[in-house]
Amino acid sequence: MKITDRFYKFKRDLNKWSLFLVLIVAAVAIPILTVIFKLFDGPGESWTHIVNYVLLDYLVNSFVLSLLCSVFVIVFGVTTAWLVSRFEFPFRKQLEWLLILPLSVPAYIMAYSYAGIFGYSGLFSDAVGLLGIENFSIDFMNIYGLSFVLSISLFPYVYVSSRTFFLAQATNLLEASRMLGITEFKSFFKLILPLARPAIIAGLVLVLMEVLNDYGAASYYGVSTFTTGIFRSWFSLGEPETAIYLSAILLVLVFGLIIFEKWQRRHIKFTSAKSSKQQHNSRIKPTKRKQLVFSLICLLPVFIGFFLPVTQLLFWVSQTFTKVWSTDFIGITLQSFGIAFLTSLMTVLIALLLLFFSKWNKIGFLKTTSKLGVMGYAIPGTIIAIGVLIPSIYLDKWLIEQGITSKLILNATLIALVYAYVVRFLAVAYQPLESSSLKIDRSLSDSSKVLGKGNFKTFFKIEFPLIRAGLLSAFILVFIDILKELPLTLIMKPYNVNTLAVKAFEYASDEMVRSAALPSLLIILTALIPAIFLNKLLLKNANNS
Amino acid sequence: MQTTLNIKNLTKSFDQGKVKALDDVNFFVNKGDICAVVGESGSGKTTLIRLIAGLEELDSGEIHIENKLVASIKKNIAPEKRDVGMVFQEYALFPHLSVLENVVYGIKTSKAKKERALETLELVGLKGYEKRYPHELSGGQQQRVALARALAPKPSVLILDEPFSNLDAMMRYHLRNEVFNIIKKTGVTAIFVTHDTQDALAVADEILILQNGKLVQKDEASELYKKPQSIYVASLFGNTVQLNKGLQTAFKCPLKEDCCHAIRNENLTVNKDCDYVSEAEILKRTFLGTHSQLLLKLDNGEHLTVVTNEPVLGKTIKIGFNSKDVLAFDE
């Protein structure tokens, strides 16, 4: 095509939505670009020291953590997913959703609780004491303990992604395989595992991103990771430059993961899911003894990932409630919920704009760049915080120099905090919205347009009423994520603002882990109610379609 | 005669030019005519109507509706401003709106919207169904609501995308005549896409054949049947047998070398006198209800499959055809 024709086409297809789309994507990209551009300023004074003495530690620790967590979450996640989707056994239905519950316990809270369970005169030593062994405890606060608490709170990601696969695709293939004379057990390894690999790895990559993002658990267990290193360089050493260099290495690791995930999916084609009725009938009913074993296998991760830590927290709450519960604490709780509520609304709104602006935009390559708008979820919260902090300081300085304002209006204010949250959690809101809008046949909005309604009217009259369920789940998911977010909040929160997550972290860091139980439990309970509610909603939708 | 739709040098490709969906297509449709667009899947027919409706942007060429330029490389009038009506393949009825709300949706006049909607519903024979929701209707009723909804705003051009592909054969036959009677009554210019040539032959004033994004022929139905310009066009309207060298020897009918010849299956005769005849041995008979299919071996060993409704006895038959039925194409 001639260059002038290209220009005319570009001019014809460019509309205001294209511009708004670019604005949103740019706003999301700023924190990441900041980290990359600040690299050119050179490292801080301690950089050589870090490279010589601790960088290897960070790398080895991150590697060991990732490896141990991978093994653990795959063993637990895939086994339980396989059992609940292929076999019939007592309490299968209940276990099916109970297995998601550990996700409602943030890793740092899991870390506090297990430190207590295995610590001196904890539940574990009491239990052993009953056997006559006195003062026995296990040193849990090391990299192995950290791997355990991270894995047990994150394995549901792998459980959910593999279960979805098993339910949707495995049944008819398995039936074919068994007709060919291969046993169920053999078929699993020969047929299902290789087929499910992309789904399992997709869940695993989410787990590893969370592992790299974790700050609370690692710092409490005293394990040096990139995130704790970034915190130390910035706040203890006072060297933002060094923090940025560490962030850059962490970014490379994260992008490596993303590329790996995309690469391993390169040959995968999606086949449509079969109706759920068929699959219910085809569950195998094993012998009574096996059924019992299966129930116990599925119960184990629920027990150690949810009931045990929650029991520990309840125990602590009973000891410390009167001390912790105060008007201050109620204030923090309200603040925490208020921030989460407002930010979730903002995030869902922006995700909605991103989704529809990219639909209304007609320039092909911009549609692809809009995908960059949701990359924030892959970036550790610590890095986003730094990426927002630096430009907000510059902008504040500039505003003061220009005489527009006399005090900091961005840095260390709610505006910067909310902005950072939106960047980080945009993808969380975007995905349910996207999938519910994909369910609407394209011809519906097309026919509305042919019938004379523009983009906005079509949105309000047709698309909005049809994606309401998606909006609700987007809001709930973001709300929970914000409520339990720790590293980003620690760095960005205004001085006079506090959240439940930060309060729990402060108690734990000040050797008052028992007092951390109440805020922790509140976070878990909040994360729990929608988990049950969402599960019901999803079931209802599945039955309707 | 007035032209309602005029398409000039229309070209469109996808995937940055890798897939050419439409290649230099030119045609026009007269006011009040019904024009069918026929082609295999992937021939570009859906792209063509989406471009006319304004749901896609063209790469080059022009589209005029009622002598007004609506799309070119410099201009693209939004679908909502094009005065085009469209009946979608899956009907695309809004599931959360009632039948009446669906039909009212596109009416632009500020008053008497409801009257217009009711009038259109009556036209399609759905009076009394206003309060129902789409999922409470049968496939045929949904189809008629979709038609009413598209006609209610009185568009200049009505587009129908595979309008009968979701219906079973009996339904299809009834609804086809009904729908096009309604369209004729309103006098709207209509363009409809189909892969079923029976639909096209039955109701279209003119038929447009697309192949790999190119317009290969545009004619009235009877002309198209009698004088197809390529074997592709001929084969769209029923089974055809290409008369290759082997068959020409078997039937002793020397034909010109520089063109390609074919004969329609229905023009092959069994045990009758005609211009060219060959003895044939029946290798296999397949009974298909009203007719049967025969696999034949001709004199010189050539194989030929024939469908006939004549009762055929014995092991050999005489098969033949007349020279007036031979189709010739330059290829």
Interface residues (C-beta under 8 A of the other chain):
Chain A: M1 D5 Y8 K9 K11 R12 D13 K362 G364 D441 S443 L444 D446 S447 S448 K449 V450 L451 G452 K453 G454 K461 I462 P465 L466
Chain B: Q16 G17 A53 G54 L55 E57 D59 S60 I73 K74 K75 N76 A78 P79 E80 K81 R82 V84 G85 M86 F88 Q89 E90 A92 F94 P95 H96 Y105 G106 K108 R149 A150 P153
